[in-house]
Amino acid sequence: MPATPALGFISMSFVRNTGELLAVHQRLKAYATEHGLQLTKVSVEEPGPPNAAFDLLASLLDSDRQPLVVPTMHHLAVLGHPAKIRDHLRHCTHEVLIATKPAERTC
């Protein structure tokens, strides 16, 4: 069974350098593969005006139910309130998958 195509999104506002960007990209790719998805494109948003984010939204709107994989919810902040963006995408039949599990409380 072929993997379902998915898009990825990384905001450089939450990534320190190129090495970390590569690691986050690999984490997204591994997460997608574990969930039967194949990342067809990963958009990287540089600091400044949100160009890549709006291109990503256009790609999602042109696709049919294509999921979006992000490292954390924070990466959606470039588009607005992350939970509202996630909920809107889900309402439009695009599942938003979070690749990084939140840290557990230690106390």
N, C-alpha and C positions, 0 to 999 in steps of 0.2 A: 504494500500500500504506500503510495507516494506521500511525502510529508506535505502538510498544509502550508502554503506560503504565508509569511508574516513580515511585518515591518518592525524595525527597531528604532529607538530614539535615545540619544545621549545629549545632555546639556553640559557644555564645558564649564558652566558655573559651578558644577559639583565635582569636577575632575581637576586634579592639580597639574598634571603634565601629560606628555605623550605616552610615557610608559604606563601610567594609570589608565589612560584612554584605551590603550591596547588591551589591558587586562579586563576592563569593563566590557569592551567589545567581545572578548573571548567568553566572558561570563554570560553575556546575552546569548551568544551563539550556542553555548553548552546548554543553557536553560531551555532555549527553543527546541533544540534537538531532543532533550529529555521529555518534552511535552508534545512530540510528534509534529513540530513546526520546522520550517526552513526559512531563515532570515533571507529575504530577497534583497533587502536594502536596509542599511542603518544610517539614519540621518544624524549628523552631529551639529548641534547648535553652538556657534561661537558666541562669546559675550557681545552684546550690542543688540541691534534690532533683530527680531526673531524671523530671519529669512528661512532657515531650514525647517523650522517648526511649521510654518505656513505651507511650505512645499509638502511636508509630511501629511498635514491635514488634507491637502488636495489629493494626494495619493490615496489616503484612506477613503475619501469621499468617492473617488473613482473606482474603488474596489468593492467587492461584494463580501461583506463580513470578515474582511482580513483582520486578524488580531494584531495588536501592538504590544511589543515587549520593551519595557523600560527597566533601568537598574533599580530605581526607587520612585515613589510617587513624586518626590521633589523635582525630578527632571521635567515634569509636566508644568511646573510653575511658570515657565516662560510664556505659556499660553493663557494663564489665569490661575484661579484657585485649583490646585491639583485634583481634589476630590470632585469638584464640579466638572472639570474637563474629563476625568475618568467616567463619571456618571453620564455625561453627554455622549461620549463615544460609545458607551455600552447601550444607551438608548438608541443610537444609530446602528446597532448590531455589530460593533467592533469591540471584542473583548480586550481589556487592558491587563496584561500579565506583568507582575512585578518580579524581577529576577533575583533580587536580594531579599532574603528573609530579615525581618526586623530583629534587632538585638533583643535578647531576653533580659529581663530584669535580674539583677544580681542581689538585690536586697529588698 
